[in-house]
Amino acid sequence: MHVISLHDDRARKHVWPEPPQRIVSLVPSDTYSLLRLGAGERVVARTRYCFEPADEVASIETVGGTKDADVDRIVALEPDVVVANQEENNRRDIERLESAGVRVFVSFPRRVSEGVAHLARLARLLGVDARSTGPGRAFIAEAYRVQREAEASRSQLPPLRAFVPIWMDPLMTANGETFLSDALDLAGAQNVFADRPRRYPLAADTGTGKPLSPDRVGDRDTRYPRITLDELVERAPEIILLPDEPHPFTTVDAEVFRKLPIPAARNGQIVHCDGKDLMWYGARALEGIARLRALVDAARAATTAEKA
């Protein structure tokens, strides 16, 4: 018997008498990681946003979205485990699944290193451990190697000042308590809004009103501030990365930033990027590090040339 014992990011302990054979994934990045780990035959359902790797997910049943999962259908599938995320999935859906007796394994990585650790945790869920000799074990070893190399490379050069919007109207970004910000850091860039919390109400966030006190803010998420273009100019980013999700930034959006008096505009470093490289933790994030670093390195070269 190969007993699996794991804690999720709610500090809840889960025990399976053997590796789960029926898995429902409600997280696009986890679906990708599970399939990269070789669990294709075990993933019995996914969300409609789990679209990579395309050739493998096509044959897997969809059970709603990340925020509107088809709870009744998931229960009917009798999964051994549902893989979910605290931020991406609807809390009520998770509670309904658990009330129906379904085991839900909830993650919440906020750093690339935590994403790698979660990837290793998914491997253990599948029965991959120190005794394993197959491709899953080798894949985890490679993930840790890529992480270490990126950390070493990051320490060799000063970080480039970077801005990543996540929405255009209203203009929103992510602060330093997010996975996105840590991915930037690992790629050699510094999030210019790392220290900027979201303020409530909206008028306070845009600088035209008084913010609520911390006790009135309560447990509301303060990691995604709404900012103004004037604030962006003050932060003087040397590169702006425009992801294709959650908002698909267009050439029209890019032109707004190109008109600003900032280094990124002067040096032509307002560039589009794959949002999954910044926001999908686990296997996909590790594959995206090299692509992000290439963009940052190109911007660094352009910035250096301007200063010369």
The 8 nearest C-alpha neighbors of each residue, nearest first, counted from 0:
[[1, 2, 17, 16, 18, 3, 15, 126],
 [2, 0, 17, 3, 16, 18, 126, 15],
 [1, 3, 16, 17, 15, 0, 4, 14],
 [4, 2, 15, 14, 17, 18, 16, 124],
 [3, 5, 14, 13, 2, 15, 12, 6],
 [6, 4, 13, 12, 7, 14, 3, 120],
 [7, 5, 12, 11, 10, 13, 8, 4],
 [6, 8, 10, 9, 11, 105, 104, 106],
 [9, 7, 106, 10, 107, 105, 6, 11],
 [8, 10, 11, 7, 105, 106, 6, 107],
 [11, 9, 8, 7, 6, 12, 5, 105],
 [12, 10, 6, 9, 7, 13, 8, 5],
 [11, 13, 6, 5, 10, 7, 14, 4],
 [14, 12, 5, 4, 6, 11, 15, 7],
 [13, 15, 4, 3, 5, 16, 12, 2],
 [14, 16, 3, 17, 2, 18, 4, 13],
 [17, 15, 2, 3, 1, 14, 0, 18],
 [16, 18, 2, 1, 15, 3, 19, 0],
 [19, 17, 125, 126, 124, 3, 20, 15],
 [20, 18, 79, 21, 17, 125, 22, 80],
 [19, 21, 41, 18, 22, 79, 42, 78],
 [22, 20, 78, 41, 79, 19, 43, 42],
 [23, 21, 42, 80, 78, 43, 41, 81],
 [22, 24, 81, 44, 43, 42, 45, 82],
 [25, 23, 82, 45, 26, 30, 81, 22],
 [24, 26, 83, 46, 45, 65, 82, 23],
 [25, 27, 29, 24, 28, 83, 30, 84],
 [28, 26, 49, 30, 29, 48, 31, 25],
 [27, 29, 279, 31, 30, 26, 280, 32],
 [30, 28, 32, 26, 31, 27, 33, 24],
 [31, 29, 27, 33, 28, 32, 24, 26],
 [30, 32, 28, 29, 34, 33, 51, 35],
 [33, 31, 29, 35, 282, 34, 30, 36],
 [34, 32, 36, 30, 38, 35, 31, 29],
 [33, 35, 37, 38, 39, 36, 31, 32],
 [36, 34, 32, 37, 33, 31, 282, 38],
 [35, 37, 33, 34, 135, 38, 32, 122],
 [36, 38, 34, 35, 39, 33, 135, 40],
 [37, 39, 34, 41, 33, 40, 36, 42],
 [40, 38, 34, 41, 42, 37, 55, 33],
 [39, 41, 38, 42, 43, 37, 20, 21],
 [40, 42, 21, 20, 38, 39, 22, 43],
 [43, 41, 22, 39, 44, 23, 40, 21],
 [42, 44, 22, 23, 41, 21, 59, 60],
 [45, 43, 60, 23, 61, 59, 42, 62],
 [44, 46, 61, 24, 25, 23, 62, 49],
 [47, 45, 64, 61, 48, 63, 49, 62],
 [46, 48, 64, 49, 61, 63, 45, 50],
 [49, 47, 46, 50, 27, 64, 65, 45],
 [50, 48, 27, 46, 47, 51, 45, 30],
 [49, 51, 53, 48, 52, 56, 47, 27],
 [52, 50, 53, 31, 49, 56, 55, 27],
 [51, 53, 55, 54, 56, 50, 31, 34],
 [54, 52, 51, 56, 55, 50, 57, 49],
 [53, 55, 52, 57, 56, 51, 58, 50],
 [56, 54, 53, 57, 52, 58, 39, 51],
 [55, 57, 59, 53, 58, 54, 52, 50],
 [58, 56, 55, 59, 54, 53, 50, 60],
 [57, 59, 56, 55, 60, 54, 61, 43],
 [60, 58, 56, 44, 57, 43, 61, 45],
 [59, 61, 44, 45, 43, 58, 62, 57],
 [62, 60, 45, 46, 44, 47, 63, 59],
 [63, 61, 69, 46, 68, 45, 44, 60],
 [64, 62, 68, 69, 46, 67, 61, 47],
 [63, 65, 46, 67, 68, 66, 47, 48],
 [64, 66, 88, 67, 25, 68, 46, 87],
 [67, 65, 89, 88, 64, 68, 87, 92],
 [68, 66, 64, 65, 63, 69, 89, 92],
 [67, 69, 63, 64, 70, 62, 65, 66],
 [70, 68, 62, 63, 72, 71, 73, 67],
 [69, 71, 73, 72, 68, 74, 96, 92],
 [72, 70, 74, 73, 69, 75, 96, 68],
 [71, 73, 75, 74, 70, 69, 76, 62],
 [74, 72, 70, 76, 75, 71, 69, 62],
 [73, 75, 71, 76, 77, 72, 70, 101],
 [76, 74, 72, 77, 73, 71, 78, 70],
 [75, 77, 73, 74, 78, 72, 43, 21],
 [78, 76, 75, 74, 79, 73, 21, 101],
 [79, 77, 21, 80, 22, 76, 23, 81],
 [78, 80, 21, 19, 22, 20, 77, 102],
 [81, 79, 102, 78, 22, 103, 82, 23],
 [80, 82, 23, 103, 24, 22, 104, 102],
 [81, 83, 24, 104, 103, 25, 23, 105],
 [84, 82, 105, 25, 26, 104, 81, 106],
 [85, 83, 106, 105, 87, 86, 88, 107],
 [84, 86, 107, 87, 88, 106, 105, 83],
 [87, 85, 84, 88, 107, 89, 106, 90],
 [88, 86, 84, 85, 65, 89, 66, 26],
 [89, 87, 65, 66, 84, 86, 85, 90],
 [88, 90, 66, 92, 91, 93, 87, 67],
 [91, 89, 93, 92, 94, 88, 85, 95],
 [90, 92, 94, 93, 89, 95, 96, 88],
 [93, 91, 95, 89, 90, 94, 96, 70],
 [94, 92, 90, 96, 91, 95, 97, 89],
 [93, 95, 91, 97, 96, 92, 98, 90],
 [96, 94, 98, 92, 97, 93, 91, 99],
 [97, 95, 99, 93, 101, 98, 94, 92],
 [96, 98, 101, 100, 94, 99, 95, 102],
 [99, 97, 95, 100, 96, 94, 101, 93],
 [100, 98, 96, 97, 101, 95, 74, 94],
 [99, 101, 97, 98, 102, 96, 74, 95],
 [102, 100, 97, 96, 99, 103, 80, 74],
 [101, 103, 80, 97, 81, 100, 104, 79],
 [104, 102, 81, 80, 82, 105, 101, 97],
 [103, 105, 82, 7, 83, 81, 102, 106],
 [106, 104, 83, 84, 7, 8, 85, 103],
 [105, 107, 84, 8, 7, 85, 108, 83],
 [106, 108, 85, 84, 8, 109, 86, 105],
 [109, 107, 113, 114, 110, 106, 178, 280],
 [110, 108, 178, 177, 107, 113, 176, 111],
 [111, 109, 178, 113, 112, 181, 108, 114],
 [110, 112, 114, 113, 182, 181, 115, 178],
 [111, 113, 115, 114, 110, 116, 146, 108],
 [114, 112, 116, 110, 108, 111, 115, 117],
 [113, 115, 281, 111, 117, 280, 112, 108],
 [114, 116, 118, 112, 117, 113, 281, 111],
 [115, 117, 113, 119, 118, 114, 120, 112],
 [118, 116, 120, 114, 119, 115, 113, 121],
 [117, 119, 115, 121, 281, 120, 116, 114],
 [118, 120, 122, 116, 117, 121, 139, 115],
 [119, 121, 117, 123, 122, 118, 124, 116],
 [122, 120, 124, 118, 123, 119, 117, 125],
 [121, 123, 119, 125, 127, 120, 124, 118],
 [124, 122, 127, 126, 120, 125, 121, 128],
 [123, 125, 121, 122, 126, 18, 120, 3],
 [126, 124, 122, 123, 18, 127, 121, 19],
 [125, 127, 123, 18, 124, 128, 122, 3],
 [128, 126, 123, 122, 131, 125, 136, 135],
 [127, 129, 131, 130, 123, 126, 136, 122],
 [130, 128, 131, 127, 136, 132, 123, 126],
 [129, 131, 128, 132, 127, 136, 133, 126],
 [130, 132, 128, 129, 127, 133, 136, 135],
 [131, 133, 136, 130, 134, 137, 135, 129],
 [132, 134, 135, 136, 131, 137, 127, 138],
 [135, 133, 137, 136, 138, 132, 36, 37],
 [136, 134, 138, 36, 137, 133, 139, 127],
 [135, 137, 139, 138, 134, 133, 131, 132],
 [136, 138, 134, 140, 135, 139, 141, 133],
 [137, 139, 135, 141, 136, 140, 134, 142],
 [140, 138, 142, 136, 141, 137, 119, 135],
 [139, 141, 137, 143, 142, 138, 144, 136],
 [140, 142, 144, 138, 139, 143, 137, 145],
 [143, 141, 139, 145, 144, 140, 138, 146],
 [142, 144, 146, 140, 141, 145, 147, 139],
 [145, 143, 141, 147, 142, 146, 148, 140],
 [146, 144, 148, 142, 143, 147, 149, 141],
 [145, 147, 143, 149, 144, 148, 150, 142],
 [148, 146, 150, 144, 149, 145, 151, 143],
 [147, 149, 151, 145, 150, 146, 152, 144],
 [148, 150, 152, 146, 151, 147, 153, 145],
 [151, 149, 147, 153, 148, 152, 185, 146],
 [150, 152, 148, 149, 153, 154, 147, 155],
 [153, 151, 149, 154, 155, 150, 148, 156],
 [152, 154, 187, 150, 151, 155, 149, 185],
 [153, 155, 152, 151, 156, 150, 157, 187],
 [154, 156, 152, 153, 151, 157, 187, 150],
 [157, 155, 154, 153, 158, 187, 152, 159],
 [156, 158, 159, 155, 154, 187, 153, 188],
 [159, 157, 188, 187, 189, 156, 160, 184],
 [158, 160, 188, 189, 161, 237, 187, 299],
 [161, 159, 236, 189, 237, 188, 191, 190],
 [162, 160, 238, 236, 190, 189, 191, 239],
 [161, 163, 239, 190, 236, 191, 240, 238],
 [162, 164, 240, 239, 172, 241, 165, 161],
 [165, 163, 172, 171, 166, 162, 241, 170],
 [164, 166, 172, 171, 246, 245, 163, 167],
 [167, 165, 171, 170, 246, 164, 168, 169],
 [168, 166, 170, 169, 171, 165, 164, 246],
 [169, 167, 170, 166, 171, 225, 246, 165],
 [168, 170, 167, 171, 166, 225, 226, 227],
 [171, 169, 167, 168, 166, 225, 226, 227],
 [172, 170, 225, 166, 165, 164, 224, 226],
 [171, 173, 164, 165, 223, 224, 163, 225],
 [174, 172, 223, 222, 224, 177, 175, 180],
 [173, 175, 193, 222, 192, 176, 195, 223],
 [174, 176, 193, 180, 177, 194, 173, 190],
 [177, 175, 174, 222, 109, 178, 180, 193],
 [178, 176, 109, 179, 180, 175, 174, 173],
 [177, 179, 109, 110, 181, 180, 182, 111],
 [180, 178, 277, 182, 177, 278, 181, 183],
 [181, 179, 183, 175, 177, 182, 178, 190],
 [180, 182, 184, 178, 183, 179, 110, 185],
 [183, 181, 185, 179, 184, 180, 277, 111],
 [184, 182, 186, 180, 188, 181, 185, 179],
 [183, 185, 188, 181, 187, 186, 182, 189],
 [184, 186, 182, 187, 183, 153, 149, 150],
 [187, 185, 292, 183, 184, 291, 188, 288],
 [188, 186, 158, 153, 184, 185, 292, 159],
 [189, 187, 159, 158, 184, 183, 186, 160],
 [190, 188, 160, 158, 184, 161, 159, 191],
 [189, 191, 161, 193, 192, 162, 180, 160],
 [190, 192, 193, 161, 160, 162, 189, 234],
 [193, 191, 195, 190, 194, 174, 173, 175],
 [192, 194, 175, 174, 190, 191, 195, 180],
 [195, 193, 192, 174, 175, 196, 191, 190],
 [194, 196, 192, 193, 174, 197, 224, 175],
 [197, 195, 221, 222, 224, 198, 194, 174],
 [198, 196, 224, 221, 223, 222, 204, 225],
 [197, 199, 204, 203, 210, 196, 200, 221],
 [200, 198, 210, 201, 211, 203, 204, 197],
 [199, 201, 203, 202, 198, 210, 204, 211],
 [202, 200, 204, 203, 199, 205, 198, 225],
 [201, 203, 208, 207, 205, 204, 200, 206],
 [204, 202, 208, 210, 206, 209, 201, 205],
 [203, 205, 198, 201, 202, 206, 225, 197],
 [204, 206, 202, 203, 226, 207, 227, 201],
 [205, 207, 203, 204, 208, 202, 209, 227],
 [208, 206, 202, 203, 205, 209, 204, 201],
 [209, 207, 203, 202, 206, 210, 205, 204],
 [208, 210, 203, 211, 207, 202, 206, 200],
 [211, 209, 203, 199, 198, 200, 208, 212],
 [210, 212, 199, 215, 216, 213, 209, 200],
 [211, 213, 215, 214, 216, 210, 199, 217],
 [214, 212, 216, 215, 217, 211, 210, 218],
 [213, 215, 217, 216, 212, 211, 218, 219],
 [216, 214, 217, 212, 213, 211, 218, 199],
 [215, 217, 213, 214, 219, 211, 212, 218],
 [218, 216, 214, 215, 219, 213, 220, 212],
 [217, 219, 220, 216, 221, 214, 215, 213],
 [220, 218, 217, 216, 221, 199, 222, 215],
 [219, 221, 222, 218, 223, 197, 216, 217],
 [222, 220, 197, 196, 223, 219, 224, 198],
 [223, 221, 174, 220, 196, 173, 197, 176],
 [222, 224, 173, 172, 197, 221, 174, 171],
 [225, 223, 197, 171, 196, 172, 226, 222],
 [224, 226, 171, 170, 204, 169, 197, 172],
 [227, 225, 170, 205, 171, 224, 230, 204],
 [226, 228, 230, 229, 205, 231, 170, 225],
 [227, 229, 231, 230, 232, 226, 170, 259],
 [230, 228, 232, 227, 231, 233, 226, 234],
 [231, 229, 233, 227, 228, 232, 234, 226],
 [230, 232, 228, 234, 229, 233, 227, 235],
 [231, 233, 229, 235, 230, 234, 261, 228],
 [232, 234, 230, 231, 235, 229, 261, 228],
 [233, 235, 231, 232, 236, 191, 230, 192],
 [236, 234, 232, 261, 233, 262, 231, 237],
 [237, 235, 160, 161, 238, 263, 162, 234],
 [238, 236, 263, 262, 160, 161, 159, 235],
 [239, 237, 263, 161, 268, 236, 269, 298],
 [240, 238, 269, 162, 161, 163, 270, 263],
 [239, 241, 163, 270, 271, 269, 272, 242],
 [240, 242, 271, 272, 248, 270, 163, 239],
 [243, 241, 274, 272, 273, 244, 271, 240],
 [242, 244, 247, 274, 248, 273, 246, 245],
 [245, 243, 246, 247, 274, 242, 165, 275],
 [244, 246, 165, 247, 243, 166, 274, 242],
 [247, 245, 244, 166, 248, 243, 165, 167],
 [248, 246, 243, 244, 249, 245, 242, 241],
 [247, 249, 243, 246, 252, 241, 242, 250],
 [250, 248, 252, 251, 247, 253, 241, 243],
 [249, 251, 253, 252, 254, 248, 255, 271],
 [252, 250, 254, 249, 253, 255, 248, 256],
 [251, 253, 249, 250, 254, 255, 248, 256],
 [254, 252, 250, 255, 256, 251, 257, 249],
 [253, 255, 257, 251, 256, 252, 250, 258],
 [256, 254, 253, 252, 257, 258, 251, 259],
 [255, 257, 258, 254, 253, 259, 264, 252],
 [258, 256, 264, 254, 259, 255, 253, 269],
 [257, 259, 256, 255, 254, 260, 264, 261],
 [258, 260, 256, 257, 261, 264, 232, 255],
 [261, 259, 232, 258, 264, 262, 265, 257],
 [260, 262, 235, 263, 264, 259, 232, 265],
 [263, 261, 237, 265, 264, 266, 236, 235],
 [264, 262, 237, 238, 268, 266, 261, 265],
 [265, 263, 257, 267, 262, 266, 261, 268],
 [266, 264, 262, 263, 267, 261, 260, 268],
 [267, 265, 263, 264, 268, 301, 262, 302],
 [266, 268, 264, 265, 269, 263, 257, 270],
 [269, 267, 263, 238, 266, 270, 298, 264],
 [270, 268, 239, 267, 238, 263, 240, 264],
 [269, 271, 240, 268, 241, 239, 272, 238],
 [270, 272, 241, 240, 242, 269, 273, 243],
 [273, 271, 242, 241, 274, 240, 270, 243],
 [272, 274, 275, 242, 276, 243, 271, 277],
 [275, 273, 242, 243, 244, 277, 276, 278],
 [274, 276, 279, 278, 277, 273, 284, 283],
 [277, 275, 287, 284, 274, 273, 278, 279],
 [278, 276, 179, 275, 274, 182, 279, 284],
 [277, 279, 275, 179, 276, 274, 280, 178],
 [280, 278, 275, 28, 284, 283, 277, 276],
 [279, 281, 284, 114, 28, 278, 283, 111],
 [280, 282, 114, 118, 115, 284, 283, 32],
 [281, 283, 32, 285, 284, 286, 280, 118],
 [284, 282, 286, 285, 281, 279, 280, 287],
 [285, 283, 287, 280, 276, 286, 279, 282],
 [284, 286, 287, 282, 283, 288, 281, 142],
 [285, 287, 283, 284, 288, 282, 289, 276],
 [288, 286, 276, 284, 290, 285, 289, 291],
 [287, 289, 291, 290, 285, 286, 292, 186],
 [288, 290, 292, 291, 287, 293, 286, 186],
 [291, 289, 293, 287, 288, 292, 294, 276],
 [292, 290, 288, 294, 293, 289, 186, 287],
 [291, 293, 186, 295, 289, 294, 290, 296],
 [294, 292, 296, 290, 291, 295, 289, 297],
 [295, 293, 297, 291, 292, 296, 298, 290],
 [294, 296, 292, 298, 297, 293, 299, 291],
 [297, 295, 299, 293, 298, 294, 292, 300],
 [298, 296, 300, 294, 299, 295, 293, 301],
 [297, 299, 301, 295, 296, 300, 268, 302],
 [298, 300, 296, 302, 297, 301, 303, 295],
 [299, 301, 303, 297, 298, 302, 304, 296],
 [300, 302, 298, 304, 299, 303, 266, 297],
 [303, 301, 299, 305, 304, 300, 298, 306],
 [302, 304, 300, 306, 305, 301, 299, 307],
 [303, 305, 301, 307, 302, 306, 300, 299],
 [306, 304, 302, 303, 307, 301, 266, 300],
 [305, 307, 303, 304, 302, 301, 300, 262],
 [306, 304, 305, 303, 302, 301, 300, 299]]
